[in-house]
Amino acid sequence: MSNPNRMPWVDTAKGLSIILVVMMYSAYNTGEYTGGVGFLHYAIGFATPFRMPEFFLISGLFLSQVIDRPWRRYVDRRVVHYLYFYVLWAIISIGLKIGIFSGDPAGMLHDLAMAIVQPYGVLWFIYMLAVFGVAIRVLRELRVPHWIVIPFAAALQMWAPKPDSYALEQFAAYFVFFYLGLVLAPAIFRLVAWTQARAAIAVAGLLAWAVVNGLLVFSPGYAVQPVGMQMGLAAWPPLHLALAVGGAVALCVAGGFLSKFASMEWLRWLGEHSLVVYVAFTIPMSIFRGVMLASGLLTDTGMLSLAVLLVSVISPVVLYFIVKRIGFGAFLFERPAWAHVDGPNAAKASNKPMTQPAREAA
C-alpha cells in the first residue's frame, strides 16, 4: 500500500528511472567483459538523453515546500540525509571491492580518502544531490532570479566541461535538471494530472515523443558499443538538452499513466525505495556476472545483461526485506537518530527507508 504522504505517479516515474539506471550498468558492464552488444544496449541508447536527468528533475519537484525552512532543518533533510548513505555505502563498496576482493588495504584507504572530495562510483548521484541541495539554497538566499540561473546552468550543461574534478563535471552536467524540477514543478504537476484524466492523449503523446526521440538518437552517426553509446543528431548539445528535459517530462507522464493500474504497484514501490536499489545493486551485479561468465552457463551478451539486470534490482530488495524481518542492519537503509542534526524529533519525522515523504523530498 502506498504512503498517503507520497504521490504515486512520482514514485512510479522513479521506478522507471531506477530500472533504466541499473539497466545501463548491467548492459555496459556485461558488454565490457563479453566484448559484445546485446538488445539492452539499444534500449539504453534510446534512454541516453533522459536517463539521469529524469532522476534529478524529480528530485527537485518538491523542493519549493522545504527550501525556505530553517537552515538546520533543511540541511538535515536535503544534505545530511544523502551524505549519510553516501558515506556508509562508499565504505561498504570500497571495503569489499578494494580491501577484501583486491586485497589492497593501501588502495582502499586511498579510495576512501578520495571519496570525500570526488564522488565514488555509482554513488555519485547521492553525493551530487547533497551538493545540489546546498547550491540551490545558497542561490535562494542570494535571491538570484530564475532567469539568470537557468540560462547559466543550461550553458554549463551544453558546454559539458571535463575538469579534473569529477564532482565539478557532474555538477555542470546535471544541476540544470535539478533546478528545473523546482521551477517547472507546478507545470509538471498540472500536465500529469491533465494526462491522467485523458489516457488516450497520454498514450498518443508518449508514442509521438518516443518516435521523435528514437529518430534523433539513432540518426546517422550513432553507434552502439559494448560500453557506451554514440548518438546521432541528439548529440548536438542544444538538442541533447531539449531531449533530456522532454524525456524527463515524458517519464513523469508515463508514471502518471502507469500509476493508475493496480498491476503497477510493484513499480511504484520500487520507486519509493529507489535508493535502496541504487546503493546496493553493484555488489550482486558484479558477483552474478562473474559467476555466470566463469561458469559458462550464460555468455550471450543480451541474455546475460537481462539476467544481471534482474538480479541487480531484486537482490537489494531481498536484502531490504531480510533486514526488516530480522530487525538487524536497519542502519543500512534507515538513517539512525545520531545521524540527524535537527534535534531529537527529526529522526522520528524522517525515519523511513532511504527516502522521505514525497512532499519533503523526492
C-alpha positions as CSV (number, residue, x, y, z in Angstrom):
1,M,0.0,0.0,0.0
2,S,1.3,3.4,-0.9
3,N,2.3,6.0,1.7
4,P,-0.5,8.6,1.8
5,N,2.1,11.3,2.1
6,R,3.5,10.4,-1.3
7,M,2.3,10.9,-4.8
8,P,2.0,7.5,-6.6
9,W,2.9,8.8,-10.0
10,V,6.2,10.4,-8.7
11,D,7.3,7.1,-7.3
12,T,6.2,5.2,-10.4
13,A,8.3,7.5,-12.5
14,K,11.2,7.0,-10.2
15,G,10.7,3.2,-10.5
16,L,11.1,3.6,-14.3
17,S,14.2,5.7,-13.7
18,I,15.9,3.3,-11.4
19,I,15.3,0.4,-13.8
20,L,16.9,2.4,-16.6
21,V,19.9,3.3,-14.5
22,V,20.5,-0.3,-13.4
23,M,19.9,-1.5,-16.9
24,M,22.7,0.8,-18.2
25,Y,25.3,-0.5,-15.7
26,S,24.2,-4.1,-16.3
27,A,24.4,-3.8,-20.1
28,Y,27.6,-1.8,-20.3
29,N,29.5,-3.8,-17.7
30,T,28.4,-7.0,-19.3
31,G,29.4,-5.7,-22.7
32,E,32.8,-4.7,-21.4
33,Y,33.5,-8.3,-20.3
34,T,32.0,-10.1,-23.3
35,G,33.1,-7.5,-25.9
36,G,29.6,-7.7,-27.4
37,V,26.4,-5.7,-27.8
38,G,23.0,-7.0,-26.6
39,F,19.4,-5.9,-27.1
40,L,19.5,-3.9,-23.8
41,H,22.3,-1.7,-25.3
42,Y,19.8,-0.3,-27.7
43,A,17.2,0.3,-25.0
44,I,19.8,2.2,-23.1
45,G,20.8,4.0,-26.2
46,F,17.3,5.2,-26.6
47,A,17.2,6.4,-23.0
48,T,20.6,8.1,-23.1
49,P,19.4,11.7,-23.3
50,F,17.0,11.5,-20.3
51,R,18.0,8.6,-18.1
52,M,19.8,10.6,-15.3
53,P,18.2,14.0,-16.0
54,E,14.8,12.4,-15.0
55,F,16.1,11.4,-11.6
56,F,17.4,14.9,-10.9
57,L,14.3,16.7,-12.2
58,I,12.1,14.5,-10.0
59,S,14.4,15.2,-7.0
60,G,13.7,18.9,-7.4
61,L,9.9,18.7,-7.8
62,F,9.0,19.2,-4.1
63,L,11.9,21.4,-3.3
64,S,9.7,24.5,-3.1
65,Q,8.0,23.1,0.0
66,V,11.2,22.8,2.0
67,I,13.6,25.3,0.6
68,D,12.5,28.1,2.9
69,R,12.7,26.1,6.1
70,P,15.3,27.0,8.7
71,W,18.8,26.1,7.6
72,R,19.3,23.4,10.2
73,R,16.1,21.5,9.2
74,Y,16.8,22.0,5.5
75,V,20.3,20.7,5.8
76,D,19.1,17.7,7.8
77,R,16.6,16.7,5.1
78,R,18.4,17.7,1.9
79,V,22.1,17.3,2.7
80,V,22.8,15.1,5.7
81,H,20.2,12.6,4.7
82,Y,22.1,11.8,1.4
83,L,25.6,12.2,2.8
84,Y,24.9,9.6,5.5
85,F,24.0,6.9,2.9
86,Y,26.8,8.1,0.6
87,V,29.5,7.7,3.3
88,L,28.0,4.4,4.6
89,W,27.8,2.7,1.2
90,A,31.1,4.2,-0.1
91,I,32.8,2.5,2.9
92,I,31.0,-0.8,2.2
93,S,31.7,-0.7,-1.5
94,I,35.3,0.3,-1.3
95,G,36.0,-2.0,1.6
96,L,34.6,-5.0,-0.3
97,K,36.0,-4.2,-3.7
98,I,39.4,-2.9,-2.9
99,G,40.1,-4.0,0.7
100,I,38.7,-7.6,0.5
101,F,38.3,-8.7,-3.1
102,S,41.5,-7.0,-4.4
103,G,43.4,-7.4,-1.1
104,D,44.8,-3.8,-1.3
105,P,44.5,-2.1,2.1
106,A,46.6,0.9,1.0
107,G,44.4,1.3,-2.1
108,M,41.3,1.0,0.0
109,L,42.5,3.9,2.3
110,H,43.4,6.0,-0.8
111,D,40.0,5.5,-2.3
112,L,38.2,6.2,0.9
113,A,40.1,9.5,1.3
114,M,39.4,10.5,-2.4
115,A,35.7,9.7,-1.9
116,I,35.5,12.7,0.3
117,V,36.2,15.2,-2.5
118,Q,35.3,13.1,-5.5
119,P,32.1,11.1,-5.7
120,Y,32.8,7.3,-5.7
121,G,31.4,5.1,-8.5
122,V,27.7,4.9,-8.9
123,L,27.2,6.7,-5.6
124,W,28.0,10.0,-7.4
125,F,24.2,10.6,-7.8
126,I,23.6,10.7,-4.0
127,Y,26.7,12.8,-3.5
128,M,25.5,15.3,-6.1
129,L,22.0,15.5,-4.5
130,A,23.6,16.8,-1.3
131,V,25.8,19.3,-3.3
132,F,22.8,20.5,-5.3
133,G,20.8,20.9,-2.1
134,V,23.4,23.3,-0.7
135,A,23.9,25.1,-4.1
136,I,20.2,25.8,-4.6
137,R,19.7,27.0,-1.1
138,V,22.6,29.4,-1.4
139,L,21.1,30.8,-4.7
140,R,17.8,31.2,-2.9
141,E,19.4,33.1,0.0
142,L,21.2,35.4,-2.5
143,R,17.8,35.9,-4.3
144,V,19.3,35.1,-7.7
145,P,16.4,35.1,-10.1
146,H,15.4,32.0,-12.2
147,W,16.0,33.9,-15.5
148,I,19.7,34.1,-14.6
149,V,20.2,30.7,-13.1
150,I,18.5,28.7,-15.8
151,P,20.5,30.0,-18.8
152,F,23.7,29.8,-16.9
153,A,23.0,26.2,-15.8
154,A,21.9,25.3,-19.3
155,A,25.1,26.7,-20.8
156,L,27.1,24.7,-18.3
157,Q,25.2,21.5,-19.4
158,M,25.7,22.2,-23.1
159,W,29.3,23.2,-22.7
160,A,29.9,19.9,-20.7
161,P,33.4,20.8,-19.3
162,K,35.7,18.0,-18.4
163,P,37.7,19.3,-15.4
164,D,40.0,17.2,-13.3
165,S,37.2,17.3,-10.7
166,Y,34.5,14.6,-11.3
167,A,32.3,16.5,-8.9
168,L,32.5,19.7,-10.9
169,E,31.9,17.7,-14.1
170,Q,28.7,16.2,-12.8
171,F,27.6,19.5,-11.3
172,A,27.9,21.1,-14.8
173,A,26.1,18.2,-16.4
174,Y,23.1,17.8,-14.2
175,F,22.4,20.9,-12.0
176,V,20.1,22.4,-14.6
177,F,17.7,19.5,-14.3
178,F,17.6,19.6,-10.6
179,Y,16.9,23.4,-10.8
180,L,14.2,22.9,-13.5
181,G,12.5,20.4,-11.2
182,L,12.0,23.3,-8.8
183,V,10.9,25.8,-11.4
184,L,8.8,23.6,-13.6
185,A,7.1,21.7,-10.7
186,P,3.7,23.5,-10.9
187,A,3.5,23.0,-14.7
188,I,4.6,19.3,-14.5
189,F,2.0,18.6,-11.8
190,R,-0.7,20.1,-13.9
191,L,0.4,18.3,-17.0
192,V,0.5,14.9,-15.3
193,A,-3.0,15.5,-13.7
194,W,-4.4,16.5,-17.1
195,T,-3.0,13.5,-18.9
196,Q,-4.1,11.1,-16.1
197,A,-7.6,12.1,-16.9
198,R,-7.1,11.6,-20.7
199,A,-5.4,8.2,-21.1
200,A,-5.7,8.2,-24.9
201,I,-4.0,11.6,-25.2
202,A,-1.3,10.4,-22.8
203,V,-0.5,7.3,-24.8
204,A,-0.6,9.1,-28.1
205,G,1.7,11.8,-26.7
206,L,4.2,9.3,-25.3
207,L,4.2,7.4,-28.6
208,A,4.9,10.6,-30.6
209,W,7.7,11.5,-28.1
210,A,9.2,8.0,-28.4
211,V,9.3,8.2,-32.2
212,V,11.0,11.7,-32.2
213,N,13.5,10.7,-29.5
214,G,14.4,7.5,-31.2
215,L,14.8,9.0,-34.6
216,L,17.1,11.7,-33.3
217,V,19.2,9.3,-31.2
218,F,19.5,6.6,-33.8
219,S,20.0,9.0,-36.7
220,P,23.1,8.9,-39.0
221,G,26.3,8.9,-36.9
222,Y,25.0,6.8,-34.0
223,A,27.0,3.8,-32.8
224,V,26.0,1.3,-30.1
225,Q,29.2,0.0,-28.5
226,P,29.8,-2.6,-25.7
227,V,30.5,0.1,-23.1
228,G,28.8,3.2,-24.5
229,M,26.6,4.9,-27.0
230,Q,27.4,7.5,-29.7
231,M,24.3,9.4,-30.5
232,G,23.4,10.8,-33.9
233,L,21.7,14.2,-34.2
234,A,20.8,14.0,-30.5
235,A,24.5,14.6,-29.6
236,W,24.2,18.2,-30.6
237,P,24.3,20.0,-27.2
238,P,21.2,22.2,-27.5
239,L,19.2,19.3,-28.9
240,H,20.5,16.9,-26.3
241,L,19.4,19.3,-23.6
242,A,16.0,19.6,-25.1
243,L,15.6,15.8,-25.4
244,A,16.8,15.4,-21.8
245,V,14.1,17.8,-20.5
246,G,11.5,16.4,-22.9
247,G,12.3,12.8,-21.9
248,A,12.2,13.6,-18.2
249,V,8.8,15.1,-18.5
250,A,7.7,12.2,-20.7
251,L,8.7,9.8,-17.9
252,C,6.6,11.8,-15.5
253,V,3.6,11.5,-17.8
254,A,4.3,7.7,-18.2
255,G,4.5,7.5,-14.4
256,G,1.1,9.2,-14.1
257,F,-0.4,6.8,-16.7
258,L,1.0,3.6,-15.2
259,S,0.3,4.6,-11.6
260,K,-3.4,4.2,-12.3
261,F,-3.0,0.4,-12.7
262,A,-3.0,-1.9,-9.7
263,S,-0.7,-4.2,-11.5
264,M,2.0,-1.5,-11.5
265,E,2.1,-1.3,-7.7
266,W,5.4,-3.1,-7.7
267,L,6.9,-0.3,-9.9
268,R,5.6,2.4,-7.5
269,W,7.1,0.5,-4.5
270,L,10.4,0.2,-6.3
271,G,10.4,4.0,-7.0
272,E,9.6,4.8,-3.4
273,H,12.6,2.6,-2.4
274,S,14.7,3.5,-5.3
275,L,17.8,4.5,-3.2
276,V,17.7,1.0,-1.6
277,V,18.3,-0.4,-5.0
278,Y,20.7,2.3,-6.1
279,V,23.2,2.0,-3.3
280,A,23.3,-1.8,-3.2
281,F,22.9,-3.1,-6.8
282,T,26.5,-3.1,-7.9
283,I,27.7,-5.8,-5.4
284,P,25.3,-8.5,-6.6
285,M,25.7,-7.3,-10.2
286,S,29.5,-7.9,-10.1
287,I,29.2,-11.2,-8.3
288,F,26.5,-12.7,-10.5
289,R,28.1,-11.6,-13.7
290,G,31.4,-13.0,-12.7
291,V,29.9,-16.3,-11.7
292,M,28.0,-16.6,-15.0
293,L,31.0,-15.8,-17.2
294,A,33.3,-18.1,-15.2
295,S,30.9,-21.0,-15.3
296,G,30.0,-20.5,-18.9
297,L,26.3,-21.1,-18.0
298,L,25.3,-17.8,-19.6
299,T,27.5,-15.9,-22.0
300,D,25.2,-14.3,-24.6
301,T,25.6,-10.6,-24.1
302,G,21.9,-9.8,-24.4
303,M,20.5,-12.5,-22.2
304,L,23.3,-12.1,-19.6
305,S,22.7,-8.4,-19.4
306,L,19.0,-9.1,-18.8
307,A,19.8,-11.7,-16.1
308,V,22.2,-9.3,-14.5
309,L,19.6,-6.5,-14.5
310,L,17.0,-8.7,-12.8
311,V,19.5,-9.9,-10.1
312,S,20.8,-6.4,-9.6
313,V,17.3,-5.0,-9.0
314,I,15.9,-7.9,-7.0
315,S,18.9,-8.6,-4.7
316,P,18.8,-5.2,-2.8
317,V,15.0,-5.6,-2.4
318,V,15.5,-9.1,-0.9
319,L,18.2,-7.7,1.4
320,Y,15.9,-4.9,2.5
321,F,13.2,-7.3,3.5
322,I,15.6,-9.6,5.3
323,V,16.8,-6.6,7.3
324,K,13.3,-5.6,8.1
325,R,12.4,-9.2,9.1
326,I,15.3,-9.9,11.4
327,G,15.5,-6.4,12.9
328,F,19.2,-6.1,12.4
329,G,21.1,-3.9,10.0
330,A,18.4,-1.2,9.8
331,F,21.2,1.4,9.6
332,L,21.8,0.2,6.0
333,F,18.6,1.6,4.8
334,E,17.3,3.9,7.6
335,R,19.2,6.9,9.0
336,P,19.7,6.4,12.7
337,A,18.9,9.0,15.3
338,W,22.6,10.0,15.8
339,A,22.8,10.9,12.1
340,H,20.4,13.8,12.4
341,V,21.3,17.4,13.0
342,D,17.8,18.7,13.5
343,G,17.1,17.7,17.1
344,P,15.7,14.5,18.7
345,N,12.3,14.7,16.9
346,A,14.0,14.7,13.4
347,A,14.7,11.0,13.5
348,K,11.1,10.2,14.2
349,A,9.9,12.5,11.5
350,S,12.1,11.1,8.7
351,N,12.8,7.5,9.9
352,K,12.0,6.0,6.6
353,P,13.9,3.6,4.4
354,M,16.3,5.8,2.4
355,T,13.5,8.1,1.5
356,Q,11.4,10.8,2.9
357,P,7.7,11.7,2.4
358,A,7.4,12.8,-1.2
359,R,6.3,16.2,-0.2
360,E,9.6,16.7,1.6
361,A,12.0,15.1,-0.8
362,A,11.6,13.0,-3.9
